[in-house]
Amino acid sequence: QVQLVESGGGLVQPGGSLRLSCAVSGRIFSINGMGWYRQAPGMERELVAAIFSSGSTNYADSVKGRFTISGDNAKSTVYLQMNSLKREDTAVYYCRLRGDLYDYWGQGTQVTVSS
């Protein structure tokens, strides 16, 4: 059974930073990539950042230069470093793991940017 567990969300003031973690447990093969998505109230879920098996990364325009996705294979964990946070970054953030034959999601972690 593969599980993705996110952590690191919380309340932060505008301009602050948070680091989200997504720990993967279980046996997985042929990973295509992992990504962070977010969903704000009344909005559709959107891609924030992705990292692929090649090591390449992709970011939404709204977070470029502020967010960084990285992975630690030894810990089976993917991180999302979020700097210069804005109120519009408030959302539930989800981790996603994709392969040729599977597609797993975490339960989400709330990020609230407010003064």
Steps between C-alpha positions, in 0.01 A plus 500: 500500500650829389435803717591865462500708818537877481613718786631848564191708434378769733434867551763747381507874446536649153864498399574200718620151413389142544640167394261222412605137509345198329618166633438197281464153650450168326659337198495703182660449160552700186421840641428760236497789741355664805320825539341745735152626426277740684132572524352818640132522605274514196791446263624208297806307607808632323858391450750693708825318430619167365824306499564220254715188504747681275546761770334773301244724667197699397326787681180693468567856386349634821767335718811520283788655689325448835445123531749218457422131467763242593527135584699279733506145362659359814208628707236441231388855559419794278512855630349830399686802634269799487646848546351848473156359561198700391138492614406346168718199583243398761369155408510133584820360353506144369785273406468274194705200387465377143628199314404318181240291680415696812401840629504568875396808700562606855232625737606863478639758739354844561709809434354830614675829428354775713600780729 
